[in-house]
Amino acid sequence: MSDKLSENQVHDLLFRCLALLSGKEGDTVLADTTVKAAHRALMLLSLGILKAQEEETQENEAIKARKPSEPD
């Protein structure tokens, strides 16, 4: 059995993570900001993988491509 995830499995996991964070608030500014940022990032990644599948491409537009020479 392979440990690698299919595109559909990745989307399912992203969706489950979104469901876990949905409606949650942090009890501090830091916690709340982090929860909201994570929710937004997961939503964008989820939509990006769906769009890539529909367009039959291997590029998730939610992920900003970086040239190897660019610093982190």
C-alpha positions as a printed Julia matrix, in Angstrom:
72×3 Matrix{Float64}:
   0.0    0.0     0.0
   1.34   3.41   -0.98
   1.73   6.22    1.55
   1.27   8.76   -1.21
  -2.05  10.6    -1.36
  -4.12  11.02   -4.5
  -5.37  14.46   -5.5
  -8.84  13.52   -4.26
  -7.47  12.34   -0.92
  -5.56  15.61   -0.52
  -8.72  17.59   -1.24
 -10.7   15.46    1.22
  -8.11  16.1     3.94
  -8.11  19.83    3.26
 -11.9   19.82    3.47
 -11.82  17.94    6.79
  -9.34  20.42    8.21
 -11.58  23.27    7.06
 -14.53  21.66    8.8
 -12.54  21.4    12.04
 -11.65  25.12   11.93
 -15.03  26.36   10.7
 -16.64  28.72   13.17
 -13.74  28.5    15.62
 -12.28  31.58   17.28
  -9.06  31.99   19.2
  -9.15  33.31   22.75
  -6.29  35.71   22.04
  -5.52  37.94   19.08
  -2.66  35.64   18.1
  -4.79  32.5    18.3
  -7.71  34.08   16.45
  -5.51  35.52   13.71
  -3.81  32.16   13.25
  -7.1   30.26   13.03
  -8.47  32.72   10.47
  -5.26  32.62    8.4
  -5.2   28.82    8.46
  -8.85  28.66    7.4
  -8.21  31.05    4.52
  -5.09  29.18    3.39
  -6.86  25.82    3.49
  -9.8   27.23    1.52
  -7.49  28.65   -1.16
  -5.54  25.39   -1.42
  -8.76  23.4    -1.63
 -10.17  25.59   -4.38
  -6.82  25.59   -6.16
  -6.62  21.8    -6.34
 -10.2   21.58   -7.61
  -9.48  24.15  -10.32
  -6.27  22.37  -11.33
  -8.11  19.05  -11.6
 -10.83  20.6   -13.73
  -8.27  22.25  -16.0
  -6.19  19.05  -16.05
  -3.04  20.82  -14.93
  -0.52  20.0   -12.21
  -0.33  23.57  -10.91
  -2.26  24.78   -7.89
  -2.6   28.53   -8.45
  -3.06  29.06   -4.7
   0.62  28.25   -4.27
   2.9   31.07   -5.32
   5.66  29.63   -7.44
   9.13  30.68   -6.38
  12.26  30.44   -8.44
  14.99  28.34   -6.78
  17.2   31.44   -6.57
  14.61  33.39   -4.51
  15.1   33.43   -0.73
  12.43  32.1     1.61
